[in-house]
Amino acid sequence: MQVAIASGKGGVGKSSVAASLIYLLKDEYSLIAVDADADAPNLDLLFGVESWEEEKELIGAKVAKINTGTCVRCGICAERCPYDCIKIVDGNYVVNELTCEGCGVCRLVCPVEGVITLEEVRSGIIRKTTTKYGFPLISAQLDVGRPNSGKLVTEEKEWAKKIMKEENLEHMIIDSAAGIGCQVIASLGGADVAILVAEPTPASLSDVKRVYKVVQHFREPAYLIINKADLNPGFKGLYEFAEAENIPIIGEIPYDKAIPKSMVMLKPVVETFPDSKASIALKEIAEVIKGEILR
C-alpha cells in the first residue's frame, strides 16, 4: 500500500507524526519511507541520516540564455518578460536564472533569430539511503528557483516502487509537503489512503479542508489525526468537519514538550521518550493503523 500523510498547513507536526508512525510500524512491516517535501525535506533529520548512498539529478527545468554577442539590445525581451527577470548588467541584457520560468516569451518576441535560447538545467536532486533503523528512505531537494517539484516527487515515488519490487517490501509511507501544490498532488496521486494531520485552530481546519478536496479528487479513503489536541479545547471545528465528511478520527495527540526535545536529538519521540504523553497516543494510533489500514 501507499499511505500518504498530509496536512494542508505547515507547522502542525505532520513530519514528527510521520516519523514516529514509521518507527512504530517498521518492525512489523517491511516498508520504505518517502519524504515528498522537495522544497524543505526534513524526514532525514528526524531519522538522523548523515549520508546518502545514491543520488540522481533531475534535468527538466529550462531557463533563457541571451547571446550578448549577437543581441541588438532593443530591450523588447525585458519589456515583455512576464516574470521581470531580464535586466541590464554592464550594458548587456542578462537573464536572472533564479526567477526565469523558461516560458519562452523572450525568445518569441526577440526580433533577431537565435539570440535567445532555452537551455535545460537541473531542477533538483533525488537521493536514497538506508536508515540506521533498517528501512530505506527516499528524499529530494528542489534547487533554488526551480520548478518541477511535482516531477521530483513523482520520480521519488517511482524509485521507491522499484525498490519495493526489488526488495519485496510491503508498504510505502509518504510524508507529503504542506499546502495543496504540485508536490502534494504528486504525493497523493496513486496513494491507497490518506492520513490527514491537523491541529485545533481555524487556520489548520481551513487548510485541511483544502487538502481533503485533493484527496476526494483521487477518491482515496481519508483518516484524521488531531495533533496538539489539548491546546485549544474549546475549538470543535475539526470534529464537526470530520463528522460532516464521515472521516474517522484515529487519534488525538496532546501537546508534549518531549517532541521538540526529540527533534533536537534527531530521533522520533517514540524512541527517545517512549513513555511521554505524545508517545503513548502515537502508539495507540499505530495500533489503529495496523488494524484498520494495513491489515
N, C-alpha and C positions, 0 to 999 in steps of 0.2 A: 504494500500500500504506500501511497504518497500522502503524508499528513502535513498540511501547511498550517503554520502558526502565524496568525496575522493580528493586527491591532487597529489599523487605520490611523492611529495617533502615536507619535513618538513619546517616549518617556513614561510609558505605563508599566514597564517592566517585562515586556514581551520576551526579550532575549534572555533575561535571567530565568524566566519561567521555562523557556525552551531548553536552555542548558540543563536545568535541573531535571526536567522530564526525560531528556535524552539520557542523562546519567542514570536515572532510575529504571529506564527501560532496557539499557544496553546489555544487562546480564541475562535477561530472559529472551530477548530477541536479537537477531543479527541485523544491524541497521547501519545506515550511512546518514550523516548529518550534512545539510547544505545551508550555508549562510547566503541567503538570497538578497542581502542588502549590499548591493555593489557600490553604493555611494559611501557608506560608512560601516563596513563589516566589523563585527566585534565578537562573534562567536568563538573565534580562535583565542581571544584574550581570556574568555571565561573558562576555556579548557587548557590554558597555559601552554599553548602552542609556541614553540621557539623557532622552528624552522619548517620549510616546505620541501617535500620530496620531489615534486614535479610541478612545473609551471607551463602555461600555454598563453600566448598572446592572441588577442582578438583584433584582427585588422578589418576595419569596416567603416570607420568614420572617414569623411572627406573634408578637406579644407582647401580654400582657394589660394593659388600662388600667382603673383604678378611678376612677369618678366620685366625688370626695370630697364633692361637694355632696349627693348622694343616698345615700351609703354610711351604713349604720346602725351601723357599727363593731362588728359582732358578733364578728369575728375568725375566723369559720369558714374563710374563704378561706386565711388564714395557717396555720391548723391542718392543712388538707388539702393544701396545695401540696406536691407530691412533690419539688420542687426547692428548697424553703425560700427562695423568692425574694420573699416578701411580708413587709415589715417595717413597724413603726410609726415614722413620721417626723413630728415636730411634731404628734402626736395623730391623724394620718391613716394609713390603710393604703396603702402605696405599693409598686408592683412594681419590682423591680430588673430593668431591661430586659436587662442583660448576662447574667443567669442564667436568665431566663424562656425556656422552650422552646415556649410557645404551645400547651400541651397542652389547655387549656380546662377543667381540673378546677375552678379557682376560680370560673369562670362557672357551672358545673353546680351547685355547692354553695351559691352565693350565694342567700339567701332573698328578695332583692329583685331583681326582673327589670329588666334594663337597666343595673344599676350597673357590672357588669364586661363589657367588650367585648374582642374580639380584633381588633387592628389590624395591617395588613400593614406591614412595614418592609423596608428594604434588607438583603439578605443579603451582598452584596459587589459587586465591580466586575470587568468583563472588559475587557481593553484589547489594542490591536493596534498594531504598529509595523513598519516595515521596517528591519532592522538595517543597520549600515554594511557588512555583507558581502553585502547584496543580497537576502536571503531574508526573508520575513515571519515575525514572531513573535507568537503569541497567549499572553497571560498572564492571570492572575486573582488577586484578593486578597479573601479572605473577611474580612468585618467582624468585629470582636472580639465574641465571644459568640454569633455567629450560626450556625445550622445550614445545611444545603443545600450543603455543599462538593461533594458528588457532582453536584448540579444545576449548579453553576458549571462543573465540568469538562465535563459533557455539553454545556452551552451553548458552551464554548470549542471543543469538537470540531465542533459544528455550524457555528460561524462559520468554522472552519478548512476544513471541507468546502466551504462556499460559496465561499471564496477560491480553493480548489483548482480548483473548476469554472470560476470566472470567469477565472482566470489560467492555466488549463491546466497545473497543477502535477502532478508525478508522485507524490510521497510525503509523508506526514505522520509526523514523528518526535516522539514524545510522551515527555516526561520526567515519569514518574509520581512520586507522593509516596511517602514511606516508609510502612511498615505495610501493612495489608490493609483499610483503612476504605473509606468510601463513594467518596472521590475516586480511590482506587486501582482499585476495581471499575469506576468510570466510565471510567477511562483504559484499562483492559484490555478492556472491553466493546467489541466491534466491531473490535478490532485484528486484523491478519493474522498477526502474530508478536510474541513477547515476548522481549526480551533481558534476562536477569537478571544483576545485578551483585552480587557478594559478596566478602567478604574472608575470609581463612583463620582464622576464630575460631568457637568454638561458638555464640556469640550470633548471628552472621551466618548460620551454617548453619541454625540453628533458624528464623530469620525468612525465609530464602529458601525453606525448605520450605513455610512457610505461604503465601507469595505464589504459589508454584508450584501449590498446590492451587486457587487462584483461576484461574490460567492454565489448569489442567486443566478447570475448570468450563466455560470458554469454548472448550475444545477447540482451543487455539492451539498451534502448534509453539513450543518454547522453546529458547533457547541460553543459555549461561553464560559470563560473563567474570569471571575472578578478579582482583580489584584488590589491590594491596599484596601480591602473591603470595609475596614472599620474606620477609615479616615473621615468619611462623610456619611455617618449613619442615617441622617435624615433624607438623603438622596435616594429615591426609589426608581429613578428613570431607567436604569439598566434592567431591573426586574420587570418593569412594565413593558419594556421593549422585548425582552426575551419571551414573556408570556404572549404578547401580541403576535410575535413571529413564530411561536412554537419552537424556540431554541432552548434545548436543555442546558441548564447551568450545572456544570460538572464539578464546580468547586469554588470556594471563596478563600483567598489568601490574605491573612491580616498583615498590616504594616509591621515590618520587622527590621530592626537595625542590623540584624545579622546578615542581611542581603548585601548592603554596601560593603560591609566588612569582608565578606567572602569574595566580592569582586576585586577588592584590593589584593587579596591573596591569590587571585587568578584561578579560582575554583568555584564550582557550583555550591550554593548554600547547603544543599542536602548532603554534601560531602564534608564541608568544614564545620557546620553546626547542625548535625542531624536531629538534635532534639529541640531545635528552635521552633517557634510558633509557625513560621513560614514553611519550614521543612516538613513538619507534621501534616500541614494542609497539602503540600505538594505530593507527599507520599499517598495521601488519600485520593488525590486527583489521578495519580499514576495508576492506582488500582482500578479506578473507573475506566480509564483509557484501555487498560488491559481487558477488562470485562465487556466493554461496550463497543470499542472501536477496533482494536487489534485482535479480536477473538477469531 
